[in-house]
Amino acid sequence: MKLGVSTYSLSRAIQSGEMTLAEAIRWIADEGGEHVEIVPFGFNLTDNPGLIETIRREAEDAGLELSNYAVGANVPTDDEAGFEAEIARLMKEVDIANALGVKRMRHDVAWREDTSVGLFLRELPKLAEACRRVADYAAQFGITTSVENHGYYIQASDRVLALIGAVDRPNFRLTLDVGNFMCADEESVAAVKKTISSASMVHLKDFYLRPASRDPGEGWFPTLSGNRLRGAIVGQGDIDMREALRVVKGSGYDGYLSVEFEGMEECRQGTRIGLANARRIWDEV
């Protein structure tokens, strides 16, 4: 197992100009991270390809592995031109992942206002086709692509597993976010148990949870059923992080663990404490 940090955790400092991307990479190394996951918030590798070499050089100099490249996507199924364009765009993102030298790339698949299971089942064959084509393209570089349990529509454990099964490619797997199952009102430990065997990457994210009947005000967002979530420092929220990590460790998973912080605390503080908590808990379970 190698524990590291997603640049998403530091995106507020990067976007505000408090840190450059190079400084963020060095900061992660200084805090004891073993890898860095590249998530283009606050920077863009498509429009600024020169950053690719900067990332490679800074990671190498800092002694960090580059673990994963994570990008957004929204594949339409009722617009053939749009469908083909989004697949082509994702293939260009695969080219960026290859230029970075990573062997994992997570991409979103679809976002919908209608999050019903009926629409998901109708769209599943077409969404699987898109993921399959991107995975097949990535295979030539030895890259494993993945969906994340993310974005309400394809977030619940049964849906991500259905998509992975429909794609049916050994190099299409799951970026398993321990916290994100809560957005679909799933208990995290139970969902991790269901999905860990499909994981190519694990994100450690924590949340505070409040019932729908008790709106805590600013800084919280709704789950699918209207409960309320707020980002927390890993190990300090309402997820049973100890048991979730026990499940991950007990499964034999020996890949990358990536801390994702999106709480209200200052991002460097929240990330530093979360990284330390994750390391301590992993060693204890």
N, C-alpha and C positions, 0 to 999 in steps of 0.2 A: 504494500500500500504506500502511496505517496500523497502527502497532504499539501495542498496549495490553495491558491486564491484565484477567483475570477476577477478580471479587471472591472467587471460590473460593480463589484463591491466598492470600488473607488471612483465610480463614474461621476459622482457629484464634484469631487475635487478636480477631476480631469476636465469636466465640462466648464467649471468655473475658472479654470486656468491656475488653480492653486498647485496642481501637479501636472507635469508633462507625462505622457505615456511612458517614456524612458524612466522618469523618476518613480512612477508607480511600480514598474517592474523591479527596480532596485530596492524600493521600499519593501516589497513582498519578500525578496531574498533576505533583507536585513531582519525581517520579523520571523525568519525560520521557515518560510515556505519552500517546498521542494519542486513546485511547478507553478506555472501561471497559465490560466485559461484566458484566451483572447476573445473579448466580447466588444464589438465596435459601438460603444456608447461614448460620445465625446470625441470620436475620431472615425475616419472612414478609409478603409483600405482599398475600396474600389476607386474612389476619386483621388486617393493619395497613396499610390502603390509604393512610393519611396519609403513609407513607414514600415513596410514588410521587412526590409533589411535592417532598419533600426531595431525592430522587435527581436529579430534573430540575434543581432549582435549584442543587444543589452541583456537578453536572456542568457546567452552563452557566457558573457563576461560575469554575470551574477551567479552562474552555476545553477540556473533554473531550467528545467525541461519545459517545453511548450506542449501542453497537454491536449488542448481542444480549441476549435474555432467555432463560435456559436453565432448564428445569424438568424434574422427573421425571414418569414415567408408567408404568403397567403395565396394558395393555389385555387383559382376559380374553376368550377366544374361545368358552368353553363356558358362559357365563353372560350371557344376553342383557340382563338388567337391569344387570349390572355393566358390560357392554360399552357400553351407552348412557350410563351414569353417568360413565364415564371420558371418553368423548367430550365430554359436556356440561361436565365439569370442565376439560378442555383448552381448550374454547372460552372459558371464563371466563379462563383464563390468556392467551389471545389478547387478550381485552379489556384485561388488565393491560399486555401488551406495547404495545397501541395507546395506552393512557394514558401509558406511559413515552415514547412517541414513537419507539420502535425499529421497524425494518423487517425484523428477523430474530428468529425465535424457534425455539430448539431444544427438542424434547421427546423424552424416551425413548419407547419403544414397548412393549416387553415384557421381563420378566425371568422366566426359567424355571430350575428345577432340572434339568430335562431339556433339555440344550442341543444335542440331536442334530439333524442336518440333516433327518431324516425328520419330526420334529415341526415344524421351521421351515417346511418345504414344505407341510405340511398346514395350518398356521396362516396362511401368507402371504396368501391372498386376504382373509381377515377382517382381518388387521392392516393390509393395504393399504387396505381400505375405511375403517377408522378414521382413518388418516393422511390419506386423500383428503378425507374430510368436514371434518377440522380445517383442512386447507389451503384448501379451498373457502371455509370461513368466514373464514379469514385474508385471503383475496384481496380482499375488499371494503375492507380497510384498507391494501392494498398491502404486506402482510407476507408474507415468504417463511418457511415453516416448514421444519424439517429434522430428520432423524434423526442421531444421533451414533454412530460406531463405539464402542459402550460397553456394558458389562454382560454380556459373554460370549455371550449368546444371539444378539444382532444386533450383532456386533463385527467379524467377518471381512469383508474387502473384498467378496467375492462376495455375502455376505448383504445388506450395506447397498445394494449396487448392484441386487440383485434386488428389494429393497423399493422403491427409488426408481423402478425400471422399472415395477413393478406399480401403484404409486400413479399414475404417469403424469400429473403435474401440473407445469407450469413453475415453480410457486412451492413445490414440495417438493423439497428438495435435501439436501445432506450438510454437517453440521458435522464437518469432517475433523480428527480428533485424531491428530497425527503419532505420538504415543507409544502410544495405546491399541491399535493393531494388535498390539503385542507381547503383550497379554493373550490374544489368540487365536493366539499363536505364529507370527505373520506378521512377516517382516522389513519394517521401517517404510518404507524407501526404495522397495522394490518395490510396496508397498501404496499409497503416496502416488502413484506413477506411474499406478496403475490408477484411482485415484479422484479426482484433483485436478480433472478436468473437471466433476465433479458438485458441487464444493464451493461453498457460499455463505458459509462461515466456516471459518477454520483455527485450531486450537488447537495451541500449541507446548508439548508435555510431554515430559519425558525420564525414562528409567528406567535403573537398573542391572539387569543380567540375570545370573543364575547357573543352572547346570543343575540338573535335578531331583535328581541324585545328590549334590548338595552343598547341604544346607540351612544357610543362613547364620544362622538364628535369628530373634530378635524383629525386627519391623519389615518383614518381607518377606511377600509374598502370592503364591499360585500362579497360573500361567497355566492355560489349559485342559488342557494336557498335563502339568502338574505342575512346570514350571520355576519359578524364583523371580524376583520383581521387587520393586524398591524405588524409590520416587520419587527423582528426582535434580534438581538445578538444571539448567535448560535449557542445553545445551552442555557439560555435565560428565559426562553419563551414557554409556551404551553405544550409544545411537542415533547413527548417522552424521548428526548434525543439519546439518552443512554440506551434505551431498549432498541431504538432504531439502529444505532451503531452496533449494538450487539447482534442484531439480525444480519446486518451487512457483513460484519466480521465473521460470524458463524457460517455464512453462506460460502465462504472461501473466496469472496471477491478480493482481488489483490491489485486493483487498478488505481486510478486517480480519484481522490476525494477533493472537491473544490468548495471552499467556503464562499457562500453568496450572502452578503449583508445588504439589507435594504430597510433598516430601521431608521428611527428619527434621530438617533445619536450621531455625532460627528463620524463620518465614514471611516476614517483611519482608526479612531478609537474602537468603534464597533467591530471592525474587521480584525484588529489586533486581539481583542478579547475573545472573539469567536474562534479565531485560529488556535489560540491557546487552549480554550475549552475543548475544541474538537480533538486536539492532540491528547489532552489529559484523559478525556472520556474514552477514546479509542484504546489507550494504554490500559485503562482500568477494566474494560469489559472483557 
